[in-house]
Each structure stands twice: as structure tokens, then as C-alpha cells.
Amino acid sequence: MAKSSPILLPRMVALLEELGENLRLARLRRRLSSAQVAERAGMGRSTLHKIEQGQPGVGMGQYLNVLQVYGLEYDLLFLAKDDVLGRKLQDAQISVRRRAPKKRPMPWNEKE
């Protein structure tokens, strides 16, 4: 039984296709054949072709293997590193007190 591909919005499909094209161009700039990259990444040429086409059914680990062949694996760490929207949302939820809390006597300082 074949695995089903995830259903993606058209703009997400376009992003995957652009990523695939970027990986294909990286391979061509390095003057590597698809057979060489597939062998070094431990996958078949058909899987590499699916990656370069931007098909959504390919696992993230396969993408990482291809990036490693190109020496670009650490570029993955830049994803979501500068999360401007997330930081703004986080800052919006920080409550600021108008005054300092009242001091409570410590249990060992209480007078009986």
C-alpha cells in the first residue's frame, strides 16, 4: 500500500517547488549528477527527483541527507531563528505590574 502525500495549500506547494529547484541548482553548480548525489545521500534517483520536483511526500530526513551532500546542512538551523512575529506575541502576553507586591513576613520572623 502506497503512502498518501499530505494535502497542502497551493502556496505551500509553491514553496516546496522553489526549495526543490534551489536544491537542483545547488547540485548543478557543484557539477554533480543526480546519480552521484543520490548515492551519497543514501537514496534512489527517483527520491532525489521527487525532492527536486518539490513533492510533499518526501521525508524531512531525506532533505537533510541531500543538504549534507551539498555541505548545506547547517542552513537548516536558520529556519525560524529570527521569529519576529513569535517574539511580538510573546511580548504582548507579558503582564506588567503597576506596583511592587506587598512584602509578606517570613514564617521564621512572625511574632506569636
C-alpha positions as CSV (number, residue, x, y, z in Angstrom):
1,M,0.0,0.0,0.0
2,A,1.4,3.4,-1.0
3,K,1.7,6.2,1.5
4,S,-0.5,9.2,0.8
5,S,1.0,12.6,0.4
6,P,-0.1,15.3,2.7
7,I,-2.6,17.8,1.4
8,L,-1.0,21.3,1.2
9,L,-2.3,24.7,0.3
10,P,-1.2,25.9,-3.2
11,R,1.3,28.4,-1.7
12,M,2.9,25.7,0.4
13,V,3.3,23.6,-2.8
14,A,4.9,26.6,-4.5
15,L,7.4,26.9,-1.6
16,L,8.3,23.2,-1.8
17,E,8.8,23.5,-5.6
18,E,11.0,26.5,-5.1
19,L,13.1,24.6,-2.5
20,G,13.4,21.7,-4.9
21,E,14.5,24.0,-7.6
22,N,17.1,25.6,-5.3
23,L,18.4,22.1,-4.4
24,R,18.6,21.2,-8.1
25,L,20.5,24.4,-8.9
26,A,22.9,23.7,-6.0
27,R,23.6,20.2,-7.5
28,L,24.2,21.7,-10.9
29,R,26.6,24.4,-9.5
30,R,28.6,21.6,-7.9
31,R,28.6,19.7,-11.2
32,L,27.2,16.6,-9.6
33,S,25.0,14.1,-11.4
34,S,21.7,13.1,-9.8
35,A,23.2,9.5,-9.5
36,Q,26.2,10.8,-7.6
37,V,24.0,12.9,-5.2
38,A,21.5,10.0,-4.7
39,E,24.3,7.5,-3.9
40,R,26.0,9.9,-1.4
41,A,22.7,10.7,0.2
42,G,21.7,7.0,0.5
43,M,18.6,7.2,-1.6
44,G,17.4,6.3,-5.1
45,R,17.5,8.7,-8.0
46,S,13.7,8.7,-8.0
47,T,13.6,10.1,-4.5
48,L,16.1,12.8,-5.4
49,H,13.9,13.6,-8.4
50,K,10.9,13.9,-6.1
51,I,12.9,16.3,-3.8
52,E,13.9,18.4,-6.8
53,Q,10.3,18.5,-8.0
54,G,9.1,19.6,-4.6
55,Q,6.8,16.7,-4.0
56,P,5.3,16.8,-0.4
57,G,5.6,13.1,0.3
58,V,9.3,13.1,0.8
59,G,10.5,12.9,4.4
60,M,12.4,15.7,6.1
61,G,15.4,13.3,6.7
62,Q,15.8,12.8,3.0
63,Y,16.0,16.6,2.5
64,L,18.6,16.7,5.3
65,N,20.7,14.0,3.6
66,V,20.7,16.0,0.4
67,L,21.7,19.2,2.2
68,Q,24.5,17.3,3.9
69,V,25.9,16.1,0.5
70,Y,26.0,19.8,-0.6
71,G,27.5,20.9,2.7
72,L,24.5,23.0,3.5
73,E,23.0,21.0,6.4
74,Y,23.6,23.8,8.9
75,D,21.5,26.2,6.8
76,L,18.5,24.3,8.3
77,L,19.3,25.9,11.7
78,F,18.4,29.3,10.3
79,L,14.8,28.3,9.8
80,A,12.6,30.1,12.4
81,K,15.7,31.5,14.1
82,D,14.5,35.1,13.9
83,D,10.9,34.6,14.7
84,V,9.7,38.3,14.7
85,L,6.0,37.5,15.0
86,G,6.5,34.9,17.7
87,R,8.6,37.4,19.8
88,K,5.9,40.1,19.4
89,L,3.2,37.7,20.5
90,Q,5.3,36.6,23.5
91,D,6.0,40.2,24.4
92,A,2.3,41.1,24.2
93,Q,1.4,38.4,26.8
94,I,3.9,39.7,29.4
95,S,2.0,41.4,32.1
96,V,3.5,44.5,33.8
97,R,2.6,45.2,37.4
98,R,1.8,48.7,38.3
99,R,3.4,48.4,41.8
100,A,5.6,46.0,43.6
101,P,3.9,43.2,45.6
102,K,3.4,43.7,49.3
103,K,6.0,42.2,51.5
104,R,4.8,39.2,53.4
105,P,6.5,38.3,56.7
106,M,8.7,35.3,56.5
107,P,7.5,32.3,58.7
108,W,10.5,32.5,60.9
109,N,10.1,36.2,61.5
110,E,6.4,36.0,62.6
111,K,5.6,37.1,66.1
112,E,3.4,34.8,68.1
